[in-house]
Amino acid sequence: MSTHKNIDKICVAFMVLALIITVVFMNGEKLGITAIHDEDSETYEDSYGESEYFTKNDMNGSWDTTDATKIILSDDGISINGSGAYVNGKSLVIAMSGEYVISGELTDGSINVDANNNSKVFIMFDGVSINCSDNAAFTIGEADKVFLTLNEGSVNTLSSGAEYSEEAIADGAGGVIYAHDDLTINGTGELNIIAGYKHGIEANDDLTITGGKITITDAPKDGITVNEKFEMCNADLTIAVEDDAVHADGSIYIESGTILINSCYEGLEAPYIDIAGGDITVYPEDDALNASDGSGGGFMMMAPSAMGNMAGDDNGKAEDDGKTGDKTDEAEAKAEKDGDAEESKEEDSEEDAIPYVHITGGKLKIINENAQDADGIDSNGDIIIDGGDIFINLKGSGTNNALDYGSESGGICEINGGTVIACGAYNMAESADATSKQVSIMYTISSGIEAGETVRLEDTDENAIMEFTLECSATCLILSCPELKVGETYLFATGDNVDEISVEEVSATYGDSQSSMFGGKMNFGNMMGREDFRSKRNSFGGEGGGHGHGGEKGPGENHGDKNGNGGENVSGSESGPGGPGEDGTDAASGSEMPPMPTQVPDMPDGEAPEGVEDMTPPDMPDGEAPEGMEDMTPPDMPDGEAPEGMEMPGDMGQGGPMGMPGMENAAQEEEEETGHSITEYDLNTWLIYGGCFALAIAGVIIAAAYKRRRY
């Protein structure tokens, strides 16, 4: 009966206990309780601040292997010391989340990760050599995310045969490493990938590389191909393949590390390419960086094979090499697999950002000595350069374009910082946009500058501002660095030849040739020998004064007196200063100085000198314009509308930073995702919450039961 009498107190006690446990759990860290975190859901933070691209697990390339399952590969049998893995024929299968350390060799076998779709699997290669004749050597069939760590000092090799089995092809495998889910490669060891079938690494989701020395060779297609995002830092990546070095359907982000692409058709290809750092060198057959959404926007270009056949050279890819056919089959298979994805893509195309290449730091070197119709940086949308050290050199013939952006589709090229040396051909050259924040000079020279020649951009005292040596010829050079300023004069020098350039705007074209398609304001130069330039410069100004002013057609036979008074201009080219001599004679011609008036004659008030008409404007009634001039008052227009015949610019308010649409939306999405979703809590969290809830429910049920029995 005592229990019945105290049932209300017991229920209250249960409720209070549940509340206390809940409050303690919510404030556990403040009370000194250690929280359990999923480090893969937390962003990595270094001396530069928190990274939005890499998690702590991504960056952890030296995790503790004490409790890991140890596996030794061998053709005589695979040894497993621990749980979570088993042997299937000649292959190792990892079936559970956990940590695994693998070493040894399989001459014809593979590793297959086949765990739950919420499993995080940590695998360390410590001297692994695997060849698989008819499938990927390393496959991720099912997992949430796999972390492949290359142990310090280890050398690991994965290779595949030239033909895959029907089972492998049905699974979609095309790479030596084939991942259905997210894959991260980290550590400090080496990984050599030799591709015999198609690709080196193929990932259906994201691929993140944060360490290791990775070499991909012999791939008939792409070195790395990713359906979503490719992100890299700290690693050393070397690639020599026949098609794209790195291809991503989503985006490419390079933060640091080294990328050396010794051979490829195109270098880095994705709709959105961000380079924040690193040291990247590309030797492509075609474009080095290509930002394309696959829509085929811009000019209609022939396939490389067709161009090669028409040109009669070996630059194009012949149709019988199987490359074009394989690419078509691959595209058809992907379209069939994705179903209505293409229709959905067209419906959402208006909301998508236009392609872009955005460079904020690092070093980028692009050399293409053989192409006739290639681009250094090619974007179907924008090229935005905010920093970095960029050197591009394409052969100065054909339609090789160092910087090619989608101006015909509304794209822009802005140079706002960094050092840019972009050399190619002038036929299709495009200068930087006038919205740029840093001065750039596009200099064209029809006679060309040969490989091995040194180019200098100097101030008027012949101090070098920029100096470089061409690795192949060039007829167009785009130069930009922070030292260039509007209103200053510079010297463009090659060998013993010098051209004086007066910079009047942030982006302009100089030299003796004009692009057949695009380019800024043209200022024709006048190359001369350096000694001739010095003689010209030394003839300017006497002891007592500055330069005499040249006539409308520039420096000709000008004469001046000892005090620097300029004389009459006879002939010359536009905007040159007249040359006052040292002792009353012109330094170049030695002719005498004609007399100059020393005083302006006195004139009665309101009168003009003889031969000069009265310049006073006529008095006009208010609101009227002089005869022959139409009313210039703009018509009143409703807000947001333009006068008839004038179109408003496109959607200028939807873009993010640097005029790249979609960036603002991405930032907004990131801000919205800073809170925790209910699905982000781990199993321990749910158990504690569930326990508290169960205690509360139990109290209510017990109270109700005892009351029924009592009454």
C-alpha positions in Angstrom: 0.0 0.0 0.0 3.0 2.3 0.6 3.9 2.0 -3.0 0.4 3.0 -4.0 0.4 5.9 -1.7 3.8 7.2 -3.1 3.1 6.5 -6.8 2.8 10.2 -7.6 6.1 10.9 -6.0 7.7 8.0 -7.9 6.4 9.4 -11.2 7.7 12.9 -10.4 11.1 11.4 -9.5 11.2 9.6 -12.9 10.4 12.8 -14.7 12.9 14.9 -12.8 15.6 12.3 -13.4 14.9 12.3 -17.1 15.1 16.1 -17.2 18.4 16.1 -15.3 20.0 13.6 -17.7 18.8 15.6 -20.7 20.2 18.9 -19.3 23.5 17.2 -18.3 23.8 15.7 -21.8 23.1 19.0 -23.6 25.7 20.8 -21.5 28.2 18.0 -21.1 31.2 19.7 -22.6 30.8 22.7 -20.2 30.7 20.2 -17.3 33.9 18.5 -18.4 32.3 15.4 -20.0 34.3 14.3 -23.2 32.1 14.3 -26.3 32.3 11.7 -29.0 32.7 13.4 -32.4 32.6 12.2 -36.0 35.8 13.8 -37.3 34.7 13.4 -40.8 31.8 15.8 -40.3 34.2 18.4 -38.9 36.2 20.7 -41.1 39.9 20.8 -40.8 41.5 23.9 -39.3 45.1 25.0 -39.9 47.2 28.1 -39.6 45.2 29.7 -42.4 41.9 29.1 -40.6 39.1 26.6 -41.0 38.9 24.8 -44.4 35.5 24.4 -46.0 36.8 21.7 -48.3 38.7 19.1 -46.1 37.6 17.3 -42.9 39.9 16.2 -40.0 39.7 12.6 -41.3 40.7 13.8 -44.8 43.8 15.3 -43.3 44.7 12.5 -40.9 47.3 10.5 -42.8 49.0 8.9 -39.7 46.2 7.3 -37.7 46.8 4.8 -34.9 47.0 1.3 -36.2 47.2 -0.5 -32.8 43.7 -2.0 -33.0 43.5 -2.3 -36.8 43.0 -5.6 -38.6 46.3 -6.7 -40.2 46.2 -8.2 -43.7 49.0 -9.7 -45.7 48.3 -10.4 -49.5 49.9 -13.3 -51.2 49.1 -15.5 -54.3 49.5 -18.5 -51.9 46.8 -17.2 -49.6 45.6 -14.0 -47.9 46.3 -13.8 -44.2 43.8 -11.8 -42.0 44.5 -11.1 -38.4 41.4 -9.4 -37.0 37.8 -9.0 -38.0 35.8 -7.2 -40.7 37.3 -8.8 -43.8 37.3 -12.2 -45.6 38.7 -13.8 -48.7 36.7 -14.5 -51.9 38.8 -16.4 -54.4 41.8 -14.3 -55.2 40.2 -11.1 -53.8 40.1 -9.5 -50.4 36.7 -8.2 -49.3 36.3 -5.6 -46.5 32.8 -5.9 -45.2 32.7 -3.7 -42.1 33.6 -0.2 -41.0 36.9 -0.1 -39.1 40.7 0.2 -39.6 42.7 -2.1 -41.8 46.5 -2.3 -42.6 47.4 -4.1 -45.8 50.7 -5.2 -47.2 51.8 -7.9 -49.7 51.3 -8.7 -53.4 48.6 -10.2 -55.7 49.6 -10.8 -59.3 46.0 -11.2 -60.4 43.6 -10.2 -57.7 41.8 -7.2 -56.1 40.5 -5.5 -53.0 36.8 -4.8 -52.8 35.1 -2.7 -50.1 31.6 -3.9 -49.6 30.3 -2.5 -46.3 27.1 -0.8 -45.2 26.2 2.5 -46.8 26.8 4.4 -43.5 30.2 2.8 -42.9 33.5 4.7 -42.7 36.4 2.5 -43.7 40.1 3.3 -43.0 42.6 1.4 -45.1 46.4 1.8 -44.9 48.6 0.6 -47.7 52.0 -0.4 -46.4 53.8 -1.9 -49.4 51.0 -3.2 -51.6 51.3 -4.4 -55.1 48.1 -5.6 -56.9 47.5 -6.3 -60.6 44.0 -7.3 -61.8 43.8 -8.5 -65.4 40.1 -7.9 -66.0 38.8 -5.5 -63.4 39.7 -2.7 -61.1 42.5 -3.5 -58.7 40.8 -1.6 -55.9 37.0 -1.2 -55.9 34.7 0.6 -53.5 31.4 -1.1 -54.0 29.5 0.1 -50.9 30.4 2.5 -48.0 29.7 5.9 -46.8 33.3 7.0 -47.3 36.7 5.3 -47.6 40.0 6.7 -46.5 43.0 5.2 -48.3 46.2 6.1 -46.4 49.7 5.7 -47.9 52.0 4.8 -45.0 55.1 6.8 -44.6 58.0 5.3 -46.6 55.9 2.8 -48.4 55.8 2.2 -52.2 52.5 0.9 -53.5 51.5 -0.2 -57.1 48.1 -0.8 -58.6 47.6 -1.9 -62.3 45.0 -3.3 -64.6 44.7 -5.2 -67.8 43.7 -3.8 -71.2 40.2 -5.4 -71.2 37.7 -5.7 -68.4 35.2 -8.6 -67.9 31.5 -8.3 -68.7 30.8 -8.2 -65.0 33.2 -5.3 -64.4 31.7 -3.4 -67.4 28.2 -4.0 -66.1 29.2 -2.5 -62.8 30.5 0.6 -64.6 34.2 0.0 -63.8 36.7 1.9 -65.9 39.6 2.8 -63.6 42.3 0.9 -61.8 40.7 2.4 -58.7 36.9 2.5 -59.1 34.8 4.0 -56.3 31.0 4.1 -56.2 31.2 6.3 -53.1 33.4 9.1 -51.7 37.1 8.4 -51.6 40.0 10.2 -49.8 43.6 9.5 -50.4 46.1 10.8 -47.8 49.4 9.9 -46.1 53.0 10.4 -47.2 53.8 7.2 -49.1 53.9 6.6 -52.8 51.1 5.2 -55.1 51.9 4.2 -58.7 48.8 3.6 -60.9 49.3 1.9 -64.3 46.1 1.9 -66.3 45.7 -0.5 -69.2 41.9 -0.2 -69.8 40.6 3.4 -69.5 41.2 5.6 -66.5 43.7 5.7 -63.6 41.2 6.7 -60.8 37.4 6.8 -61.4 35.0 8.0 -58.7 31.2 8.2 -59.0 31.1 10.7 -56.1 33.8 12.9 -54.6 37.5 12.3 -54.8 39.7 14.1 -52.2 43.5 13.9 -52.2 45.3 15.4 -49.2 48.7 13.7 -49.3 51.0 11.2 -50.9 53.1 11.0 -54.0 50.7 9.7 -56.7 51.8 8.8 -60.3 49.3 7.8 -63.0 50.7 6.6 -66.3 49.6 4.8 -69.6 45.9 5.5 -69.2 44.2 5.4 -72.7 41.7 7.9 -71.4 41.6 10.1 -68.3 44.1 10.1 -65.5 41.4 11.0 -62.9 37.7 11.2 -63.7 35.1 12.2 -61.1 31.4 12.5 -61.4 31.2 15.2 -58.7 34.0 17.1 -57.0 37.8 16.7 -57.1 39.6 18.5 -54.3 43.3 18.4 -53.6 46.0 19.8 -51.2 49.5 18.8 -50.0 49.9 15.9 -52.5 52.4 15.4 -55.3 50.5 14.3 -58.4 52.2 13.3 -61.7 50.1 12.3 -64.7 50.9 11.1 -68.3 47.8 10.0 -70.2 46.1 10.3 -73.6 42.9 12.2 -72.7 42.1 14.5 -69.8 44.6 14.5 -66.9 41.8 15.4 -64.4 38.2 15.6 -65.4 35.3 16.4 -63.1 31.6 16.8 -63.9 31.2 19.0 -60.9 34.1 21.1 -59.8 37.9 21.1 -59.3 39.6 22.8 -56.3 43.4 22.9 -55.9 44.6 24.4 -52.6 48.2 23.3 -52.5 50.6 20.6 -53.5 52.3 19.9 -56.9 50.7 18.8 -60.1 52.9 17.8 -63.1 51.1 16.8 -66.2 53.7 15.6 -68.7 51.3 14.6 -71.4 47.5 14.8 -72.0 45.0 16.0 -74.5 43.5 18.5 -72.0 44.8 19.2 -68.5 42.1 20.1 -65.9 38.5 20.0 -67.1 35.4 20.9 -65.1 32.6 23.4 -65.2 34.1 25.2 -62.2 37.8 25.4 -61.6 39.2 27.1 -58.5 43.0 27.3 -58.0 43.9 28.8 -54.6 47.5 27.5 -54.4 49.9 24.8 -55.5 52.5 24.5 -58.3 50.8 23.3 -61.5 52.6 22.5 -64.8 50.8 21.3 -67.9 52.1 20.2 -71.3 48.8 19.6 -73.2 48.0 18.8 -76.8 44.9 21.1 -76.6 43.6 23.2 -73.7 45.4 23.2 -70.4 42.5 24.4 -68.3 39.0 24.0 -69.7 35.9 25.3 -67.9 33.0 23.8 -69.8 29.5 22.8 -68.7 29.2 20.4 -71.7 26.5 22.5 -73.3 28.6 23.2 -76.3 28.2 27.0 -75.9 30.4 29.3 -77.8 31.8 28.8 -81.3 31.2 25.6 -83.2 34.5 23.8 -83.3 35.5 20.6 -85.2 36.5 17.5 -83.5 40.2 17.1 -83.2 40.2 14.1 -85.5 38.5 16.1 -88.2 40.8 19.0 -87.9 43.8 16.7 -88.1 42.6 15.1 -91.3 41.8 18.5 -92.9 45.2 19.9 -91.9 47.0 16.9 -93.1 49.1 16.7 -89.9 49.4 14.5 -86.8 48.0 17.0 -84.3 44.5 15.7 -84.5 43.3 12.4 -83.1 42.6 9.9 -85.9 39.1 8.3 -85.8 40.5 4.8 -86.0 42.3 5.1 -82.7 39.1 4.3 -81.0 39.1 7.4 -78.8 36.2 9.2 -80.3 34.1 6.0 -80.6 34.8 5.0 -77.0 33.9 8.5 -75.8 30.6 8.3 -77.6 29.8 4.9 -76.2 30.6 6.1 -72.8 28.4 9.1 -73.1 25.5 7.0 -74.4 25.8 4.5 -71.6 25.9 7.3 -69.0 22.8 9.0 -70.5 20.9 5.7 -70.4 22.0 5.1 -66.8 21.0 8.6 -65.7 17.5 8.4 -67.3 15.9 11.8 -67.4 18.9 13.6 -65.9 19.5 15.5 -69.1 15.9 16.9 -69.2 16.2 17.9 -65.6 19.5 19.6 -66.3 17.9 21.7 -69.1 15.1 22.7 -66.9 17.5 23.9 -64.2 20.1 25.4 -66.6 18.8 29.0 -66.0 19.6 28.7 -62.3 23.1 27.2 -62.8 26.2 29.3 -62.7 28.1 29.8 -65.9 31.5 28.0 -66.1 34.5 29.8 -64.7 38.2 29.5 -63.9 39.1 31.4 -60.7 42.7 31.7 -59.7 43.6 33.3 -56.4 47.1 31.9 -55.7 49.8 29.4 -56.5 51.9 28.9 -59.6 50.6 27.9 -63.0 52.8 27.1 -66.0 51.4 26.0 -69.4 53.5 25.1 -72.4 52.1 24.0 -75.8 54.7 24.0 -78.6 52.8 22.1 -81.3 49.1 23.0 -81.3 47.5 25.2 -84.0 44.0 25.7 -82.4 44.5 25.4 -78.6 43.9 27.6 -75.5 46.0 28.0 -72.4 43.0 28.8 -70.2 39.7 28.2 -71.9 36.4 29.1 -70.2 32.9 29.0 -71.7 32.1 31.7 -69.1 34.5 33.7 -66.9 38.2 33.8 -66.2 38.9 35.6 -63.0 42.5 36.1 -61.8 42.8 37.5 -58.3 46.4 36.3 -57.6 49.0 33.8 -58.4 52.0 33.6 -60.7 50.8 32.5 -64.2 53.0 31.8 -67.2 51.4 30.6 -70.4 53.2 30.0 -73.7 51.5 28.6 -76.8 53.1 28.7 -80.2 52.4 32.0 -81.9 50.7 30.7 -85.0 47.2 29.4 -86.0 44.5 30.4 -83.6 46.3 29.5 -80.3 44.8 31.7 -77.6 46.5 32.1 -74.2 43.3 33.3 -72.5 40.0 32.4 -74.1 36.8 33.3 -72.3 33.1 33.2 -73.2 32.7 36.8 -74.2 30.2 35.8 -76.9 28.0 34.4 -74.1 28.4 37.1 -71.5 31.6 35.9 -69.9 34.3 38.2 -68.8 38.1 38.1 -68.1 39.2 40.1 -65.1 42.7 40.4 -63.9 42.6 41.8 -60.4 45.9 40.7 -59.0 48.9 38.4 -59.4 51.5 38.2 -62.2 50.2 37.1 -65.6 52.4 36.3 -68.6 50.1 34.8 -71.3 51.7 34.4 -74.8 50.2 32.9 -77.9 48.9 34.0 -81.3 47.1 37.3 -82.1 44.5 36.0 -84.6 41.9 35.2 -81.9 43.4 37.0 -79.0 41.1 38.6 -76.3 42.3 41.3 -73.9 41.2 41.5 -70.3 38.0 43.2 -69.4 37.9 46.9 -68.6 36.3 46.0 -65.2 39.7 44.6 -64.1 41.3 46.1 -61.1 44.9 45.6 -62.3 46.4 47.0 -65.4 47.1 44.6 -68.2 48.9 45.2 -71.5 48.1 43.1 -74.6 51.0 43.5 -77.1 50.8 42.1 -80.6 53.7 41.8 -83.0 53.1 40.3 -86.5 56.7 39.4 -87.1 56.7 37.3 -84.0 59.1 36.6 -81.2 61.1 33.4 -81.4 61.5 30.8 -78.8 64.5 31.5 -76.6 64.2 35.2 -76.8 64.0 37.3 -73.6 61.1 39.8 -73.2 61.4 42.7 -70.8 58.8 45.2 -69.7 60.7 48.2 -68.3 60.1 51.6 -66.8 61.5 54.6 -68.7 64.8 54.3 -66.9 65.1 50.8 -68.3 64.6 49.0 -65.0 62.9 45.7 -65.5 59.4 45.3 -64.2 58.8 41.9 -65.9 61.4 39.7 -67.6 61.0 36.2 -69.0 62.2 33.9 -71.8 59.8 32.4 -74.3 59.8 28.6 -74.5 58.1 28.7 -77.9 57.3 31.5 -80.4 54.6 34.1 -79.8 52.8 36.9 -81.7 50.6 38.1 -78.8 51.5 38.7 -75.2 49.2 39.7 -72.3 51.2 41.1 -69.4 50.0 42.1 -66.0 51.5 42.7 -62.6 50.8 44.9 -59.6 53.6 47.4 -60.6 51.8 48.5 -63.7 49.8 51.8 -63.3 47.5 53.9 -65.5 49.1 57.1 -66.5 52.7 55.7 -66.6 55.0 55.0 -69.6 56.7 51.7 -70.1 59.1 50.1 -72.6 58.4 46.8 -74.3 61.8 45.3 -75.2 62.8 42.2 -77.1 66.5 41.9 -77.9 67.7 45.3 -79.0 64.3 46.5 -80.0 62.2 48.8 -77.8 58.7 50.2 -78.0 57.4 53.0 -75.7 54.0 52.4 -74.3 51.9 55.0 -72.6 49.2 53.3 -70.4 46.0 55.3 -70.5 43.5 52.7 -69.4 43.3 49.5 -67.3 43.2 47.2 -70.4 44.4 48.1 -73.9 46.1 46.6 -76.9 49.5 47.8 -78.3 51.8 46.7 -81.1 51.5 46.4 -84.8 48.7 43.8 -85.3 45.1 43.7 -84.3 43.2 40.6 -83.4 40.7 39.5 -86.1 38.1 38.8 -83.4 38.5 40.6 -80.2 40.7 43.1 -78.3 40.7 46.4 -76.5 41.7 49.8 -77.8 44.5 49.5 -80.3 47.6 51.7 -79.9 50.0 51.1 -82.8 53.6 51.0 -81.5 56.9 52.0 -83.1 59.6 49.4 -82.4 63.1 50.8 -82.7 66.6 49.8 -81.8 67.6 50.4 -78.2 70.4 52.8 -79.2 68.0 54.7 -81.4 65.6 54.9 -78.5 68.3 56.2 -76.2 69.4 58.8 -78.8 65.7 59.9 -79.1 65.4 60.1 -75.3 68.6 62.0 -74.8 67.5 64.6 -77.4 64.5 65.5 -75.3 64.8 68.6 -73.0 67.5 71.2 -72.6 69.2 72.3 -69.4 66.6 74.8 -68.6 63.3 73.1 -69.2 61.2 70.1 -70.2 59.9 68.6 -73.4 58.5 70.7 -76.2 55.1 69.4 -77.3 54.9 67.5 -80.5 52.2 68.1 -83.1 49.2 66.0 -83.7 51.2 63.5 -85.6 53.9 63.0 -83.0 57.7 63.6 -82.8 59.0 64.9 -86.0 61.7 67.6 -86.8 61.0 69.6 -83.7 63.4 72.3 -82.6 63.8 74.0 -79.3 65.9 76.5 -77.5 68.3 76.1 -74.6 65.5 76.7 -72.1 63.4 73.8 -73.4 60.9 75.8 -75.4 59.4 73.5 -78.1 59.4 74.5 -81.7 57.3 73.7 -84.7 56.3 70.1 -85.4 56.9 69.1 -89.0 55.7 65.5 -89.1 55.6 62.2 -87.1 53.3 59.8 -85.4 50.6 60.5 -82.9 51.2 61.7 -79.3 55.0 62.0 -79.4 56.7 64.9 -77.5 58.6 67.4 -79.5 62.4 67.4 -78.9 64.0 70.6 -77.6 67.7 70.7 -78.2 70.6 71.5 -75.9 71.9 74.6 -77.6 69.1 75.8 -79.9 69.5 73.0 -82.4 67.7 69.7 -82.8 69.9 66.9 -81.5 68.9 64.7 -84.4 69.0 67.1 -87.4 71.3 69.9 -86.1 69.0 72.6 -87.8 68.6 76.0 -86.4 65.7 77.0 -84.1 63.2 79.4 -85.6 62.3 82.5 -83.5 59.5 82.1 -81.0 57.2 84.8 -79.7 58.2 85.8 -76.2 55.1 87.8 -75.3 51.4 87.6 -76.0 50.1 90.9 -77.5 47.7 93.0 -75.4 44.1 92.9 -76.7 41.1 95.1 -75.8 38.7 93.5 -73.4 36.3 91.1 -75.1 38.3 91.0 -78.3 40.0 88.0 -79.8 43.3 88.1 -81.7 43.1 88.5 -85.4 41.9 85.4 -87.2 40.3 84.0 -84.1 36.5 84.1 -83.9 34.5 85.0 -80.8 34.1 81.8 -78.8 31.4 83.1 -76.5 28.3 80.8 -76.8 25.1 82.5 -77.9 22.4 83.3 -75.2 19.6 80.8 -75.5 16.1 80.8 -73.9 15.8 78.5 -71.0 15.3 74.9 -72.0 16.3 75.4 -75.6 19.3 74.0 -77.4 21.4 75.8 -80.1 20.3 75.3 -83.6 21.2 71.9 -85.0 21.3 70.3 -81.6 18.5 68.1 -80.4 17.2 68.1 -76.9 19.5 66.0 -74.9 17.2 65.6 -71.9 16.7 61.9 -71.2 13.1 60.8 -71.2 11.4 59.8 -67.9 11.3 56.0 -67.8 9.7 53.7 -65.3 12.1 52.1 -62.8 14.0 49.2 -64.3 13.1 50.0 -67.9 15.5 51.3 -70.6 14.7 53.8 -73.4 13.4 52.4 -76.6 16.1 50.7 -78.6 18.3 50.1 -75.6 18.4 46.8 -73.8 19.2 46.5 -70.2 22.2 44.3 -69.2 21.5 40.7 -68.3 20.8 39.5 -64.9 23.5 41.4 -63.1 22.2 41.0 -59.6 22.2 37.2 -59.3 25.9 36.6 -59.5 28.2 36.2 -56.6 31.7 37.6 -56.2 33.6 38.5 -59.4 30.4 38.3 -61.4 30.2 34.5 -61.2 26.5 33.5 -60.8 25.9 30.8 -58.3 28.6 31.8 -55.8 26.1 33.9 -53.8 23.7 31.0 -53.6 26.5 28.6 -52.5 27.5 31.0 -49.7 23.8 31.2 -48.7 23.5 27.5 -48.7 26.6 27.2 -46.6 25.2 29.7 -44.1 22.0 27.7 -43.9 23.8 24.5 -43.2 25.8 25.8 -40.2 23.0 24.5 -37.9 22.7 20.8 -37.1 20.1 18.6 -38.8 18.3 16.0 -36.7 19.9 13.4 -39.0 23.4 14.4 -38.0 23.3 12.9 -34.5 25.2 9.7 -34.0 24.0 6.4 -32.4 25.1 7.3 -28.9 23.2 10.6 -29.0 20.0 8.8 -30.1 20.5 6.2 -27.3 20.7 8.9 -24.6 17.8 10.8 -26.0 15.8 7.6 -26.4 16.6 6.6 -22.8 15.4 9.9 -21.4 12.2 9.7 -23.4 11.7 6.1 -22.3 12.1 7.1 -18.6 9.4 9.8 -19.1 7.0 7.4 -20.8 7.6 4.7 -18.2 6.7 7.1 -15.4 3.5 8.0 -17.1 2.5 4.4 -17.7 3.4 3.3 -14.2 1.4 6.2 -12.8 -1.7 5.3 -14.9 -1.5 1.6 -14.1 -1.2 2.1 -10.3 -4.1 4.6 -10.3 -6.3 2.1 -12.1 -5.5 -0.6 -9.6 -5.9 1.7 -6.7 -9.3 3.1 -7.7 
